[in-house]
Structures are given as structure tokens and as C-alpha cells.
């Protein structure tokens, strides 16, 4: 009889484990044992954080929300009664890309032989203002029949984590029945909990799938800031998020533009280096007292004395471009995350971004799209691939034509020729840069990622 009871229980656990291949989360809230069982002193009616089954069903390990864990061999498990969780499971699936940006990327395919036109202005909303904010990810406290009175939700907070143990969870306030997360990374899978403030009770939990590609950074005082990650590369994979960020200025001379709240948002990106492309005269009025990062003393501030180059100027001073490589790629190779910026994040930053993304294998069409995304930060940031017909100095077309004239079987090879043969960068560093920046495990179709069904 006990053997039969044991087999049924393990069969139940193994069936439920198929719903969550690595572990069982919140599927059981309480473990209880018979009063006469010696395990009663070991396991009280504690909330269970995780249930893991040993290979072959040899045993079960239980980890509790209050801390600690217990392991039970098969003979122990047969006397244990398991009750289903009372914590509701709910799943979310949303994009953090604004709808107009998503349409621009999906619908735009430029003719690589014709740079006389651009379509980005057709996608910028007609209203005045900035449109470079990420789409907020909204978590809602669901109405369940148990535990929550209809439409009368108690004060709660949201905990969001990328790991199972919630050891570094981000905490967001819940107003009315929802919380807004502005730091979600595209293509990520998050764990979340909604916790009642009065007693710490978990009222709801589950997974959240984050859709989108371009990772815009939410800042109120500084515009046109985004991660260069997410773009697909020619031989498979995508650019890795979290290593290189591009944007506009944080200060000029003694005037600081970024607010304390935005400093904290930037610091949450784990930045180690701020690389200012403007030069010491434009950025700091030749005053060394102004030459420091507004992001904190632990963020190194690096600057090229005479400023960096943009568009076709890059071919006139390759030694400057070699310094730009050093301050961006060199730091990435050293394990440091970099924020590089000029004044508006459009021309000098746009040029350097094309050169870095190009050598990583981003397609010509996507290089044009990423350059033109600056147009969403406001009218002063508008940049188009045919901008030279309005402002001759903004010769994006001429820059691309020169790169494409270099030897190489692919566009990526031509960008490598520029860095190695024109600027003097080592081919070994180029390859190291690719190994770090390209995520070969990234899946092109997000439809393959689905949350587990609610129980």
C-alpha cells in the first residue's frame, strides 16, 4: 500500500514538473505531514518557494520562502500529503518598443543602391515632443475568487527578478491595481511577485515575457539614450544588451543637465565608463575641473582632446578613430560597460555606432534604421539617411559609399578593413569584440517563447 501511494505521489510530482522543466514554483503552498510522522518536527505548514525532484524520483528537495530547505528520500515522501497552492499564477506578455518604432523597423526595407530617400518621418508621431521613451511594462493585480475582494485591492508592491531566488529583485509601487516597470529588457523573461504590504503575503506571481528589439532607456532629463544591443547579425545571433549605450550629453562645462533621478536610472545600467566624443573645448570649456562623469566618482570619464569625427571626416583622421575604438571596444574587452555620447547623440555618436555595429555584422538596412531612430527624440534630433540633401555636412550616404568601396566579400568584411587597415586596429581585437558582443543563442522568432499555462 505504501509503495503504491509513493508511486502515485511521485507520478503527480513528475507530471507537474513537465509544466516547469527546471523546478516547480508556487504550485504547492503548504506541505503537511501526518501528526504521528517524525517529519512533523521538520516540516511545518510553511510556504514553499521551490520543489525539485531528484533524477529517477529518488527524492524531493523543498525550499521554503522563509529560508532553508529540506530533503526527503522516497520513503519519507510516501507519508506526506501535498496541498495545491493558494497563490494565483498570472502571466504577462508585452512589448517595450513603442508601436510606431516597431512598425518602422518591420516595414522599412531600403534600396542599398539608392540613398536619395528616407521614410522615417512617416513614422514619427505628428504631435510635438519626445518619442524616445520605452513602452512601459504594466503588471496588474488580477481579480481572483480567493483572497482578494473584487476591485478593493490592499496596498501592495511588485517584485521583479531575472532569477528564481529574487535576491536582487527590483521593487516597484503598485497604485490602484497596477505597477509600471520601465527597465525591462527586450527578449527577456522575468519572474514577478505581488506582495501585500501589511503582512508580506504573496498574492500573485508568475512570469512576464518582454517583447521588442530596440532597448530605449527611460530618462526624463536626457534624450536619445539607448542600448545598441538587439540587432541581428549576418551569420546568426544578435548584439548583446548591456555593454554599449549611446546617447546625448549629460553636461556642458559647469552646467549639469541630468537630474539626480536620472543619474540613478543610468547607474542601474552598471556603467563603468562615460566616453565624451565632444572634445575638451566644447564639453568642458578647457577647464579640467569640469572633466568628470556626472554619473559618479566610480564612473571613469574619458574624452578625446580635439573631439571625434563624423561622416566622411572619419577617413581624414584615422588616428582619432583608433582612439574611439580604444575608448569603446577597449573598455568592453576589459569587461567594462560604456556610455558614449556627443551633444545630441546623432552625428558623432551615429557615425561611431554604424562603424561598431557594421564590424559586428549588422546589415546595411539595419544600420540605416538605427541611425534614423534618433529622429524619434524630437525635432532637433531628426536624422535621415539622405540628410546630406538638406545639410551637406551630414553625408551619411558618402560615408557608407566609401566603406562599401573597400575590399571584402561582405559588408562586415569591409568595415573590418576600415578598422584594421585604415585605423590600425588589430584583427584579433575585432574578433574578440565579436565574441563578447554577439549572442549566438538569441532566437530570431520570439513566438517560440511562451509562458507556462496558468494552473
N, C-alpha and C positions, 0 to 999 in steps of 0.2 A: 504493500500500500504506500509506504513512504517513497519507495523507488518510483512508483507511478506518479505520485504528487510532485516529486522532484523533477521528473521529465516534463510534466505539463508546465511547471513554472519556468524552466529553462527554455522551453519552446516559446512561451509568451515573451520572455526577455529577448530571445533571438529574433522573433518576428518584429518586435518594436525596434530593435536595433537596425533593421533594414531601412527604417524611416530616417535615421540619422546615423550614417555609416561609422562615424568615429566615436560617438558616445550618445547617451540618451540625456536630453536636457529637459528638466521640468515635466517629464512625463509621469513622474511619481512625486508626490509632495511628502508623503509620510511612509515610513517603514514601521510596522508594528510587529511584535512577536508575541507568542503566547506567554501568559503570565508565569507559567511554570518553567519556561525555557531559560536556560542560563544566559542566553543572549540578551535578555531583558535589561540587564545592567549595562550592556554595551551599546544598545541602540534604543534611544527613547523616540518619542514622536517628533523628530527633528525634520526640518525642511531639507530636502535632498537637492544638491546642486548638480550632481552628475552620477550616472550609473555606467560602469564599464564591465563588460563580460570578458573573462579570460578565454583564450583560444580553446575551442572544444567544449566550452561550457564548464570548465573545471572550477570556476568560482566567480564571484561578483565582488567588485570594489565599489563602495558607496562613499561619495564625498559630500559633506554637509555644508550648507550655506553659512552656518555659524562657525565653520572651521573644523579641520580634522577630517579623517576618513576612517573607514572600517573595511576589512576584507573578510569575506565569508567563503569558505570552501563549499563544495557541493552538498555535503551532509548537513551543513548549517542552513543552507538556503531552503531545504525542503520543509522546514518548520516555520517559515516566515510568510506572513500574509502581507501582500502588497496592495496598496490602495492608489487609485489613479489620482493624478494631480488636480488640485482645485485652481491652480494658476492658469488663467486663459492664455492661449497661444494665438498671436496675431502676426501677420506678415505684411510687409510693405514692399513696393517696387515702384520707384520713381526715378526720374532723370534730374540731374543737377545742371543740365545745359538749358539755357533759355530756348524756347521753341523757335524763335527767329534765327538763332545761331545754328541750331540743329538743321533747320531747313536749308540754310546757306551751305553748310558742309555737304549735306546729302544730295542737293540738287545742282551743285555747281561743278561743271567739268569744263575747264578752259582749253582752248586750242593752243598747244605749246608753240605753234609757229605764228601765232597772231596775238601780240601784246597790245593791240590798239584799243581794247575794250575791257570793261570790268562790270560786274553785276552786283557787287557788294552793297551799293547804295539802295538797291531794290529791297534789301532785307533789313536795313536799319529802320526801326520804327519811326513814324513820322513825327511823334511828339519830341519836344526838346528835352535834353537831359542825357544822363549816362545810361548805357545799356550793357555794361560790362560786369554786372553783378551775377554771381551764380544763382541758379534757381534754388530757392530754399527747399530743404527736405523736411516734410511735415510728418510728425508722428501724432496720431490721435488715440486718445483713450477710448477704447471701444465700449459699447454698452452690452454687458453680458447679463444673463439672468441671475447669476450668482455673484454676491459680493459687492455689487455696485447698484445703488438706486438709480433709476432712469433719469439721465440729464442732471443729476445732482452729484457731480464728482467731487471727492475730497481733495484737499491740497496735495499735490504730488510733484515729483521731479522725474526727469528722464535720465537714464544712464545709458551711454552708448559706448561700445567697445569693439575693437577689432579682434580681440582674443576671448577665449572661453572664460577665463578667470576674472575678467573685469578689473584687473589690478591697476590699469591705467585708464579707467573709464572717464569719458567726458560727461559732465553733469550739466543739464540744461533745465531751466524752469519750465513748468507747464502752466500756461494761462488758459483758464476755462477748461477746454478738453484737449488741447494740443500743445506741442512743443516744436520749435523750429531749429533745425540743425543747418548751419551754413558752412560747415567744414568737411562735408562728405566728399570723398574722393571717387571720381567715376570708376566704374567697373569693380567696385569693392563690395564685399559682403559684410554687413555689420551685425552684431548682436545687440539687443537692447532690452532694457527693463524699465518698467514704470513703477516707481516706489512711492508708497504713501508716506508723507512726512511725519505724521503723528506717531507711527509705531514701526516704520521701516518695512512694512508688509509689501511684498511684490504683488501687484495687482494684475500685471500683464507683462508678457515678454515674448520674444520671438526673433526673427531675422528681418533684415532690411537689405534689399538689393539696390545698389546705386547704379543707375544707367547714365549714359553720356560718354563723351570723349574728352572735350576740352575742359580743363580744370581752371576755372576762373577763381580768383582769390577775392573774398569779400572784404573790402576796405572802404571806409566812408570818406577818408581824407586824401587818399592816394588812388589814382585811377590806372587802368590799363595794366594790371598786375595779373599774371597767370603763369602756370606751370607749363613747361614745354613738353611734358610727357603726354602720352596717349596717342600720338600719331603713328600709324602703321608704317613699317619699313619694307623695302622691296623684297627681301628674302625671308620674310616671316617674322612675326613678333611686333611689338610696339615699344615706343620710347617709354622708359620707366619714369613714373611720377616721383616727385620729392627730391630731385637732385639739382635741377637748374630752374630758376624762376626769373622771369623778365618783367620789367615794369618801368615806371616813371620815377622822377626824383622824390626824395624824402626831405631834402633841404636845399637851400641856396645860401651860401655864405653863413651869416648868423641867424637866418630865418629858418625855422623848422616847420615843415608842412604836415608831417604825420602826427596824428594825435596819440596820446598815451594808450587809448583803447586799441587803436590800430597797430601800435607797437607790439602789444600783447598778441594780437592776431598773427602778426608776422613772426614773432618769436615762437609761436606754436608750430611753425613750419620747420623748426630745428635748423635754422640757418647758421652758418659759421662765417660766411664772407659776404660783405657788400662790395661789389665792384662797380665803381662810378666811372662811366665812359666819357664824362663831360670835360675832363681836364681841370687843372687846379685854378685856372683863372675864372672860368665860367662857374665852377662848382663852389669854390671857396674864396674867391677874390684874392688869391695868392696869400691867404692868411692861414698858416698851418694850425692855428687854434680852432679853425672850423673843420679841419680834416679828420673827422671821426664819424663812426656809424651812430646814427640816431636809434639804432636797434639795441644798443647796449655795449658795455665795455668788452664783453666776451665775443663780440662780432667784429672780425677784422675788417678794416676799411682800406681798400686798395683803389688806386687811381693812376691813370697814365698822365704824366705831367702836361702833355700838349693835347690831350683829348684823342678820341678814336676817330676812325674813318667811317664813311657811309657811302653806299652805292659804288660807283666806278672809282671813287677815290681810293678804295682798298688796294687797287693794283699799283698805285703810285708809291705807297709806303708799306711794303710787306713787313718791315721790322715792327711797325705798330701792330699789325695783325698778329704777329708772333707773340707779342706781349698780351694781346687779348686772349689768345689761346692759353697762355700760361695762367692768366688770372681766372679763367673759367674752367677749362679742361684740366689744367694742372691741379687745381684745388679739388675737382671731382675725383681725380685719380688718387689724391691724398685722403679721400674719404670725407671731404667737406662739401656741404650743400651751399650753393651760391645764388645770391640775388644780384643780377646785373641790370643796370638801368642807365638811361641818359636823362634828358629833360622830360620828354613826352612818352618815351618807350616805343617810338615809331620808326625813326630813321636809323640811327646808330644801333639801337637795340634790334630793330627789324633786320638790319643787314647782318649783324653777328648771328642772330637766330637762324637765318637762312643758311649761313655758312656751316654752323654746327649741326643743324638738322639735316642738311644736304649730305654731309660726310657720313652721317649715320644711316642714310638710305631712305629718307622721306622723299616721296615723289615730287616732281615739279609742280603738279597741280596743288598738292597739299602745302608746298612751300608758299605758293601764291595765296592760298586761303589763310594760312597762319599770319602772313604779313598783313593781309587785309582785315583781320579780326580787330585790329586796333581801331578801325572805323566805328566800332560799337561803343567806344569810351567817350564819345561826344564829338561835336563838330570840329574841334581843334585837333582831334586825332585822326581824322579821315585820311586814309591812305589806300590807293588803288594801284594795281599792277601797271596801269597806264598813266600814272600820275605825272610822268615827265611831259605829257602834252599840256599840262596845266602849270606845273613847276618844273622847268628843265633840269634843275639840280637833283630832283628826286628820280633819278634814272634807274629804276628797278629793272626795266627791260634791258638796258645796256649792261648792267651787272650780270644778269642771267645769260645774256648772249656771249659775254666774254668767258664765263665759266663753261658754257657749252662748247666753246671752241677748243678747249684743252683736250689732250689725248685721254682716252679711256673708253672702255666698252659700255659702261653705264654712266648715268649722271652721278651716281655716288663715286665712281672712279675719278670723274672729272673734278669733283670737289676735293677728293684726296690729293689729286695732282696739285691743286691750288695750295693746299696746306703744306704739303711735303716739298714740292719742287719750287714753288714761288716763295713761300714764307719760311721754309727751313724747319718745319716741324718733323719729328721722326715718325716713320711709318709704324713703328712699334707703339708709340703713344696713340696713334689713330686707332689701332686695333684694340688697345686697352680701353680706350674710350668707348668703343662699340660694345665690348664685353660688359662694361658696367652699365651703360645706358639703355641697352636693348633687352627687353624682357621677352625671351623666346617662348615662354609658357603662355603668354597672353592669347586669349581666344578671340577670333575676329567676330564671331556671331554671339552676341550676348543672350540670344534666345536659348542657348544651351544651359544657362544658369537659372535655376528655378528654386524657390524655397521649398522646404518640406511642407507637405499638406498639413493644415491645422488638424489637431486631434480632437 
